[in-house]
Amino acid sequence: MRIPLIARQTLALAIAVVPLLSTAPAANAAEWPAKPVRIIVAAPPGGTADIVARLFANALQSPLGQTVIVDNKAGAAGTIGVHGLLSAPRDGYTFLLIQKGIASEVPHAMHVSYDPFKDIVPIAQLTRQGLVLIGHPGLPAKNLGELITYVKANPGRVDYANFGVGLRGQTIGVQFNRLAGLTTGTVSYKGSPPALQDVMGGHVPLMFDGPATSLPFIKSGKLRAFAIAYPKRIPALPDLPTFAELGFPDLKEVSWMALWSAPGVPPAAVAKMRDATLKAMQSREIRQKIEDLGMEVGSPATSEELSVDVRESYERQGKLLRSINFKPE
């Protein structure tokens, strides 16, 4: 059967276009990045996340061949930063830097409009840290054993400060109380700095805090550190024992900070960003500066592995909060 001329012309045009369509994505992927890349930091300037973001932004510019811009969008426990990511074009030029708690803790503490397991995807773990139990230096206890004895002798008279209601800084206190047989209250603050000020001022005696914010005050003697909830001791505080060393092996969960992406971003852009980030993590300068903050450089865990860790942390956090009948704001 003879094909009509118009049909033959249409078929020839379609055949000619197919190769162009199939190679267009590859060409675009090869060109990425063709303009500056933005990292949204869900924290204010000068904070730990901001410091980490600027370290990596500077290190990423050479391998990417583009300027990397740090864009601070602080507030609402990090959810403003999340919305900044989700409202940006899904073209591979916007990423988010924030703690894993944005998916494992915040959705328990407050009502959020994003799905922590579908709308944001961790692509590279940048740092790892534990929480340090710190206290006012005027406490009569000099170590964890003496602290437990002191709190038991003063039931209901010792409180923990925490850096956000429903977050890990609160629930780890609940967990420690149960393991050690203690009775304490909790006082919530909007962030670590005001909580630390009240601990140093003697208004609230104890707090679980990240080492990056408490480390300068520990070293200056304005705070006393009792133990760190982490799998091992950290170089910044080599004499500080872990809770596991002191008989509490369950207090070792790792908090981490990561670069996150939104779904639908070109996989090639995500892969290149992750690869450049992992290479930057090998920099001696970055490793040293992160250690100086009391943290460790992140692991090369895959996105899938990080997502599994987020889910497991989310389940543990939810279980603890339900056990104290916590209701989100």
Contacts in CASP RR format, 6 or more apart in sequence:
PFRMAT RR
TARGET T0000
AUTHOR 0000-0000-0000
METHOD contacts of the structure
MODEL  1
MRIPLIARQTLALAIAVVPLLSTAPAANAAEWPAKPVRIIVAAPPGGTAD
IVARLFANALQSPLGQTVIVDNKAGAAGTIGVHGLLSAPRDGYTFLLIQK
GIASEVPHAMHVSYDPFKDIVPIAQLTRQGLVLIGHPGLPAKNLGELITY
VKANPGRVDYANFGVGLRGQTIGVQFNRLAGLTTGTVSYKGSPPALQDVM
GGHVPLMFDGPATSLPFIKSGKLRAFAIAYPKRIPALPDLPTFAELGFPD
LKEVSWMALWSAPGVPPAAVAKMRDATLKAMQSREIRQKIEDLGMEVGSP
ATSEELSVDVRESYERQGKLLRSINFKPE
3 11 0 8 1.000
25 266 0 8 1.000
25 268 0 8 1.000
28 266 0 8 1.000
29 266 0 8 1.000
29 268 0 8 1.000
29 269 0 8 1.000
32 92 0 8 1.000
32 266 0 8 1.000
32 268 0 8 1.000
32 269 0 8 1.000
32 272 0 8 1.000
33 64 0 8 1.000
33 65 0 8 1.000
33 66 0 8 1.000
33 92 0 8 1.000
33 93 0 8 1.000
33 269 0 8 1.000
33 272 0 8 1.000
34 66 0 8 1.000
35 66 0 8 1.000
35 93 0 8 1.000
36 66 0 8 1.000
36 67 0 8 1.000
36 68 0 8 1.000
36 69 0 8 1.000
36 93 0 8 1.000
37 60 0 8 1.000
37 64 0 8 1.000
37 66 0 8 1.000
37 67 0 8 1.000
37 68 0 8 1.000
37 69 0 8 1.000
37 92 0 8 1.000
37 93 0 8 1.000
37 94 0 8 1.000
37 95 0 8 1.000
37 273 0 8 1.000
38 68 0 8 1.000
38 69 0 8 1.000
38 71 0 8 1.000
38 88 0 8 1.000
38 93 0 8 1.000
38 94 0 8 1.000
38 95 0 8 1.000
39 53 0 8 1.000
39 56 0 8 1.000
39 57 0 8 1.000
39 68 0 8 1.000
39 69 0 8 1.000
39 70 0 8 1.000
39 71 0 8 1.000
39 95 0 8 1.000
39 96 0 8 1.000
39 97 0 8 1.000
39 259 0 8 1.000
40 71 0 8 1.000
40 72 0 8 1.000
40 73 0 8 1.000
40 81 0 8 1.000
40 84 0 8 1.000
40 85 0 8 1.000
40 88 0 8 1.000
40 94 0 8 1.000
40 95 0 8 1.000
40 96 0 8 1.000
40 97 0 8 1.000
41 49 0 8 1.000
41 50 0 8 1.000
41 53 0 8 1.000
41 70 0 8 1.000
41 71 0 8 1.000
41 72 0 8 1.000
41 73 0 8 1.000
41 74 0 8 1.000
41 81 0 8 1.000
41 97 0 8 1.000
41 98 0 8 1.000
42 49 0 8 1.000
42 73 0 8 1.000
42 74 0 8 1.000
42 75 0 8 1.000
42 78 0 8 1.000
42 79 0 8 1.000
42 80 0 8 1.000
42 81 0 8 1.000
42 82 0 8 1.000
42 96 0 8 1.000
42 97 0 8 1.000
42 98 0 8 1.000
42 102 0 8 1.000
43 49 0 8 1.000
43 50 0 8 1.000
43 72 0 8 1.000
43 74 0 8 1.000
43 78 0 8 1.000
43 98 0 8 1.000
44 50 0 8 1.000
44 72 0 8 1.000
44 74 0 8 1.000
45 72 0 8 1.000
47 213 0 8 1.000
48 212 0 8 1.000
48 213 0 8 1.000
48 257 0 8 1.000
48 293 0 8 1.000
49 97 0 8 1.000
49 98 0 8 1.000
49 99 0 8 1.000
49 257 0 8 1.000
50 70 0 8 1.000
50 72 0 8 1.000
51 212 0 8 1.000
51 289 0 8 1.000
51 293 0 8 1.000
52 97 0 8 1.000
52 126 0 8 1.000
52 127 0 8 1.000
52 257 0 8 1.000
52 290 0 8 1.000
52 293 0 8 1.000
53 70 0 8 1.000
53 97 0 8 1.000
54 70 0 8 1.000
55 286 0 8 1.000
55 289 0 8 1.000
55 290 0 8 1.000
56 68 0 8 1.000
56 97 0 8 1.000
56 126 0 8 1.000
56 259 0 8 1.000
56 277 0 8 1.000
56 280 0 8 1.000
56 286 0 8 1.000
57 68 0 8 1.000
57 69 0 8 1.000
57 70 0 8 1.000
58 68 0 8 1.000
59 280 0 8 1.000
59 283 0 8 1.000
59 286 0 8 1.000
60 68 0 8 1.000
60 273 0 8 1.000
60 276 0 8 1.000
60 277 0 8 1.000
60 280 0 8 1.000
61 67 0 8 1.000
61 68 0 8 1.000
63 276 0 8 1.000
63 279 0 8 1.000
63 280 0 8 1.000
64 272 0 8 1.000
64 273 0 8 1.000
64 276 0 8 1.000
73 80 0 8 1.000
73 81 0 8 1.000
73 84 0 8 1.000
74 80 0 8 1.000
74 81 0 8 1.000
75 81 0 8 1.000
76 110 0 8 1.000
77 102 0 8 1.000
77 106 0 8 1.000
77 109 0 8 1.000
77 110 0 8 1.000
77 164 0 8 1.000
77 167 0 8 1.000
78 98 0 8 1.000
78 102 0 8 1.000
78 106 0 8 1.000
79 102 0 8 1.000
79 106 0 8 1.000
79 110 0 8 1.000
79 112 0 8 1.000
79 113 0 8 1.000
79 114 0 8 1.000
81 96 0 8 1.000
81 98 0 8 1.000
82 96 0 8 1.000
82 98 0 8 1.000
82 102 0 8 1.000
82 112 0 8 1.000
82 114 0 8 1.000
82 119 0 8 1.000
82 120 0 8 1.000
83 113 0 8 1.000
83 114 0 8 1.000
84 94 0 8 1.000
84 96 0 8 1.000
85 94 0 8 1.000
85 95 0 8 1.000
85 96 0 8 1.000
85 120 0 8 1.000
85 260 0 8 1.000
85 261 0 8 1.000
85 262 0 8 1.000
86 114 0 8 1.000
86 119 0 8 1.000
86 120 0 8 1.000
86 262 0 8 1.000
88 94 0 8 1.000
88 262 0 8 1.000
90 262 0 8 1.000
90 263 0 8 1.000
90 264 0 8 1.000
90 265 0 8 1.000
91 265 0 8 1.000
91 266 0 8 1.000
91 269 0 8 1.000
92 261 0 8 1.000
92 265 0 8 1.000
92 266 0 8 1.000
92 269 0 8 1.000
92 270 0 8 1.000
92 273 0 8 1.000
93 269 0 8 1.000
94 262 0 8 1.000
95 123 0 8 1.000
95 259 0 8 1.000
95 260 0 8 1.000
95 261 0 8 1.000
95 273 0 8 1.000
96 120 0 8 1.000
96 259 0 8 1.000
96 260 0 8 1.000
96 261 0 8 1.000
97 126 0 8 1.000
97 257 0 8 1.000
97 258 0 8 1.000
97 259 0 8 1.000
97 260 0 8 1.000
98 257 0 8 1.000
98 258 0 8 1.000
98 260 0 8 1.000
99 255 0 8 1.000
99 256 0 8 1.000
99 257 0 8 1.000
99 258 0 8 1.000
100 122 0 8 1.000
100 255 0 8 1.000
100 256 0 8 1.000
100 257 0 8 1.000
100 258 0 8 1.000
100 306 0 8 1.000
100 309 0 8 1.000
100 310 0 8 1.000
100 313 0 8 1.000
101 167 0 8 1.000
101 168 0 8 1.000
101 255 0 8 1.000
101 310 0 8 1.000
101 313 0 8 1.000
102 116 0 8 1.000
102 120 0 8 1.000
102 260 0 8 1.000
103 116 0 8 1.000
103 117 0 8 1.000
103 120 0 8 1.000
103 122 0 8 1.000
103 310 0 8 1.000
103 314 0 8 1.000
104 116 0 8 1.000
104 310 0 8 1.000
104 313 0 8 1.000
104 314 0 8 1.000
104 317 0 8 1.000
105 166 0 8 1.000
105 167 0 8 1.000
105 168 0 8 1.000
105 313 0 8 1.000
105 314 0 8 1.000
105 317 0 8 1.000
106 112 0 8 1.000
106 116 0 8 1.000
106 167 0 8 1.000
107 116 0 8 1.000
107 314 0 8 1.000
108 166 0 8 1.000
108 314 0 8 1.000
108 317 0 8 1.000
108 318 0 8 1.000
108 321 0 8 1.000
108 326 0 8 1.000
108 328 0 8 1.000
109 164 0 8 1.000
109 165 0 8 1.000
109 166 0 8 1.000
109 167 0 8 1.000
109 321 0 8 1.000
109 328 0 8 1.000
109 329 0 8 1.000
110 328 0 8 1.000
110 329 0 8 1.000
111 328 0 8 1.000
111 329 0 8 1.000
114 120 0 8 1.000
116 310 0 8 1.000
116 314 0 8 1.000
117 307 0 8 1.000
117 310 0 8 1.000
117 311 0 8 1.000
118 263 0 8 1.000
119 262 0 8 1.000
119 263 0 8 1.000
120 260 0 8 1.000
120 261 0 8 1.000
120 262 0 8 1.000
121 260 0 8 1.000
121 261 0 8 1.000
121 262 0 8 1.000
121 263 0 8 1.000
121 303 0 8 1.000
121 307 0 8 1.000
122 258 0 8 1.000
122 259 0 8 1.000
122 260 0 8 1.000
122 303 0 8 1.000
122 306 0 8 1.000
122 307 0 8 1.000
122 310 0 8 1.000
123 258 0 8 1.000
123 259 0 8 1.000
123 260 0 8 1.000
123 261 0 8 1.000
123 270 0 8 1.000
123 273 0 8 1.000
123 274 0 8 1.000
123 277 0 8 1.000
123 303 0 8 1.000
123 306 0 8 1.000
124 258 0 8 1.000
124 259 0 8 1.000
124 273 0 8 1.000
124 274 0 8 1.000
124 277 0 8 1.000
124 278 0 8 1.000
125 256 0 8 1.000
125 257 0 8 1.000
125 258 0 8 1.000
125 298 0 8 1.000
125 299 0 8 1.000
125 300 0 8 1.000
125 301 0 8 1.000
125 306 0 8 1.000
126 256 0 8 1.000
126 257 0 8 1.000
126 258 0 8 1.000
126 259 0 8 1.000
126 277 0 8 1.000
126 281 0 8 1.000
126 297 0 8 1.000
126 298 0 8 1.000
127 256 0 8 1.000
127 257 0 8 1.000
127 290 0 8 1.000
127 293 0 8 1.000
127 295 0 8 1.000
127 296 0 8 1.000
127 297 0 8 1.000
127 298 0 8 1.000
128 254 0 8 1.000
128 255 0 8 1.000
128 256 0 8 1.000
128 295 0 8 1.000
128 296 0 8 1.000
128 297 0 8 1.000
128 298 0 8 1.000
128 299 0 8 1.000
129 210 0 8 1.000
129 211 0 8 1.000
129 212 0 8 1.000
129 230 0 8 1.000
129 234 0 8 1.000
129 254 0 8 1.000
129 255 0 8 1.000
129 256 0 8 1.000
129 257 0 8 1.000
129 294 0 8 1.000
129 295 0 8 1.000
129 296 0 8 1.000
130 210 0 8 1.000
130 211 0 8 1.000
130 228 0 8 1.000
130 229 0 8 1.000
130 230 0 8 1.000
130 234 0 8 1.000
130 253 0 8 1.000
130 254 0 8 1.000
130 255 0 8 1.000
131 168 0 8 1.000
131 169 0 8 1.000
131 172 0 8 1.000
131 208 0 8 1.000
131 209 0 8 1.000
131 210 0 8 1.000
131 228 0 8 1.000
131 229 0 8 1.000
131 230 0 8 1.000
131 255 0 8 1.000
132 208 0 8 1.000
132 209 0 8 1.000
132 210 0 8 1.000
132 211 0 8 1.000
132 214 0 8 1.000
132 218 0 8 1.000
132 225 0 8 1.000
132 226 0 8 1.000
132 227 0 8 1.000
132 228 0 8 1.000
132 229 0 8 1.000
132 237 0 8 1.000
132 240 0 8 1.000
133 144 0 8 1.000
133 176 0 8 1.000
133 206 0 8 1.000
133 207 0 8 1.000
133 208 0 8 1.000
133 225 0 8 1.000
133 226 0 8 1.000
133 227 0 8 1.000
133 228 0 8 1.000
133 229 0 8 1.000
133 243 0 8 1.000
134 199 0 8 1.000
134 206 0 8 1.000
134 207 0 8 1.000
134 208 0 8 1.000
134 209 0 8 1.000
134 214 0 8 1.000
134 217 0 8 1.000
134 218 0 8 1.000
134 223 0 8 1.000
134 224 0 8 1.000
134 225 0 8 1.000
134 226 0 8 1.000
135 199 0 8 1.000
135 205 0 8 1.000
135 206 0 8 1.000
135 207 0 8 1.000
135 223 0 8 1.000
135 224 0 8 1.000
135 225 0 8 1.000
135 226 0 8 1.000
136 199 0 8 1.000
136 200 0 8 1.000
136 201 0 8 1.000
136 202 0 8 1.000
136 205 0 8 1.000
136 206 0 8 1.000
136 223 0 8 1.000
136 224 0 8 1.000
137 221 0 8 1.000
137 222 0 8 1.000
137 223 0 8 1.000
137 224 0 8 1.000
138 202 0 8 1.000
138 224 0 8 1.000
139 147 0 8 1.000
139 150 0 8 1.000
139 205 0 8 1.000
139 224 0 8 1.000
140 146 0 8 1.000
140 150 0 8 1.000
141 147 0 8 1.000
141 149 0 8 1.000
141 150 0 8 1.000
141 226 0 8 1.000
142 224 0 8 1.000
143 226 0 8 1.000
144 226 0 8 1.000
144 227 0 8 1.000
144 241 0 8 1.000
144 243 0 8 1.000
144 246 0 8 1.000
145 246 0 8 1.000
147 206 0 8 1.000
147 226 0 8 1.000
148 180 0 8 1.000
148 182 0 8 1.000
150 158 0 8 1.000
151 158 0 8 1.000
151 180 0 8 1.000
151 182 0 8 1.000
151 183 0 8 1.000
151 184 0 8 1.000
152 181 0 8 1.000
152 182 0 8 1.000
155 183 0 8 1.000
156 183 0 8 1.000
156 184 0 8 1.000
156 185 0 8 1.000
158 184 0 8 1.000
158 185 0 8 1.000
158 205 0 8 1.000
158 206 0 8 1.000
159 184 0 8 1.000
159 185 0 8 1.000
159 186 0 8 1.000
159 187 0 8 1.000
159 204 0 8 1.000
159 205 0 8 1.000
159 206 0 8 1.000
160 170 0 8 1.000
160 173 0 8 1.000
160 184 0 8 1.000
160 185 0 8 1.000
160 186 0 8 1.000
160 187 0 8 1.000
160 204 0 8 1.000
160 206 0 8 1.000
160 207 0 8 1.000
160 208 0 8 1.000
161 186 0 8 1.000
161 187 0 8 1.000
161 188 0 8 1.000
161 189 0 8 1.000
161 195 0 8 1.000
161 196 0 8 1.000
161 198 0 8 1.000
161 199 0 8 1.000
161 204 0 8 1.000
161 206 0 8 1.000
161 207 0 8 1.000
162 169 0 8 1.000
162 170 0 8 1.000
162 173 0 8 1.000
162 186 0 8 1.000
162 187 0 8 1.000
162 188 0 8 1.000
162 189 0 8 1.000
162 195 0 8 1.000
162 207 0 8 1.000
162 208 0 8 1.000
163 169 0 8 1.000
163 189 0 8 1.000
163 191 0 8 1.000
163 192 0 8 1.000
163 195 0 8 1.000
163 207 0 8 1.000
163 209 0 8 1.000
164 170 0 8 1.000
164 188 0 8 1.000
164 189 0 8 1.000
164 190 0 8 1.000
164 191 0 8 1.000
165 188 0 8 1.000
165 329 0 8 1.000
166 188 0 8 1.000
166 321 0 8 1.000
166 326 0 8 1.000
168 208 0 8 1.000
168 253 0 8 1.000
168 255 0 8 1.000
168 317 0 8 1.000
169 208 0 8 1.000
169 209 0 8 1.000
170 186 0 8 1.000
170 188 0 8 1.000
171 317 0 8 1.000
171 320 0 8 1.000
171 321 0 8 1.000
172 208 0 8 1.000
172 229 0 8 1.000
172 251 0 8 1.000
172 253 0 8 1.000
173 184 0 8 1.000
173 186 0 8 1.000
173 208 0 8 1.000
174 186 0 8 1.000
174 320 0 8 1.000
174 323 0 8 1.000
174 324 0 8 1.000
175 250 0 8 1.000
175 251 0 8 1.000
175 320 0 8 1.000
176 182 0 8 1.000
176 208 0 8 1.000
176 243 0 8 1.000
176 248 0 8 1.000
176 251 0 8 1.000
177 183 0 8 1.000
177 184 0 8 1.000
179 248 0 8 1.000
179 250 0 8 1.000
179 251 0 8 1.000
180 248 0 8 1.000
184 206 0 8 1.000
187 195 0 8 1.000
187 198 0 8 1.000
187 204 0 8 1.000
189 195 0 8 1.000
189 198 0 8 1.000
192 209 0 8 1.000
192 210 0 8 1.000
192 213 0 8 1.000
192 214 0 8 1.000
193 213 0 8 1.000
195 204 0 8 1.000
195 207 0 8 1.000
195 209 0 8 1.000
196 207 0 8 1.000
196 209 0 8 1.000
196 213 0 8 1.000
196 214 0 8 1.000
196 217 0 8 1.000
196 223 0 8 1.000
198 204 0 8 1.000
199 205 0 8 1.000
199 206 0 8 1.000
199 207 0 8 1.000
199 223 0 8 1.000
200 217 0 8 1.000
200 222 0 8 1.000
200 223 0 8 1.000
207 214 0 8 1.000
208 229 0 8 1.000
210 255 0 8 1.000
211 218 0 8 1.000
211 228 0 8 1.000
211 234 0 8 1.000
211 236 0 8 1.000
211 237 0 8 1.000
211 293 0 8 1.000
211 294 0 8 1.000
211 295 0 8 1.000
212 293 0 8 1.000
212 294 0 8 1.000
212 295 0 8 1.000
214 223 0 8 1.000
214 225 0 8 1.000
215 236 0 8 1.000
215 237 0 8 1.000
215 293 0 8 1.000
215 294 0 8 1.000
217 223 0 8 1.000
218 224 0 8 1.000
218 225 0 8 1.000
218 237 0 8 1.000
225 237 0 8 1.000
225 240 0 8 1.000
227 240 0 8 1.000
227 241 0 8 1.000
227 242 0 8 1.000
227 243 0 8 1.000
227 245 0 8 1.000
227 246 0 8 1.000
227 248 0 8 1.000
227 251 0 8 1.000
228 234 0 8 1.000
228 237 0 8 1.000
228 240 0 8 1.000
228 241 0 8 1.000
228 242 0 8 1.000
228 243 0 8 1.000
229 242 0 8 1.000
229 243 0 8 1.000
229 251 0 8 1.000
229 252 0 8 1.000
229 253 0 8 1.000
230 242 0 8 1.000
230 252 0 8 1.000
230 254 0 8 1.000
231 242 0 8 1.000
231 244 0 8 1.000
231 252 0 8 1.000
231 254 0 8 1.000
232 242 0 8 1.000
233 240 0 8 1.000
233 241 0 8 1.000
233 242 0 8 1.000
234 240 0 8 1.000
234 291 0 8 1.000
234 294 0 8 1.000
234 295 0 8 1.000
234 296 0 8 1.000
235 291 0 8 1.000
235 294 0 8 1.000
236 291 0 8 1.000
236 292 0 8 1.000
236 293 0 8 1.000
236 294 0 8 1.000
237 294 0 8 1.000
242 252 0 8 1.000
243 249 0 8 1.000
243 251 0 8 1.000
243 252 0 8 1.000
244 251 0 8 1.000
244 252 0 8 1.000
253 313 0 8 1.000
253 316 0 8 1.000
256 298 0 8 1.000
256 306 0 8 1.000
258 306 0 8 1.000
259 273 0 8 1.000
259 274 0 8 1.000
259 277 0 8 1.000
261 270 0 8 1.000
261 273 0 8 1.000
274 303 0 8 1.000
278 300 0 8 1.000
280 286 0 8 1.000
281 287 0 8 1.000
281 297 0 8 1.000
281 298 0 8 1.000
281 300 0 8 1.000
286 297 0 8 1.000
287 297 0 8 1.000
290 296 0 8 1.000
290 297 0 8 1.000
291 297 0 8 1.000
301 309 0 8 1.000
END
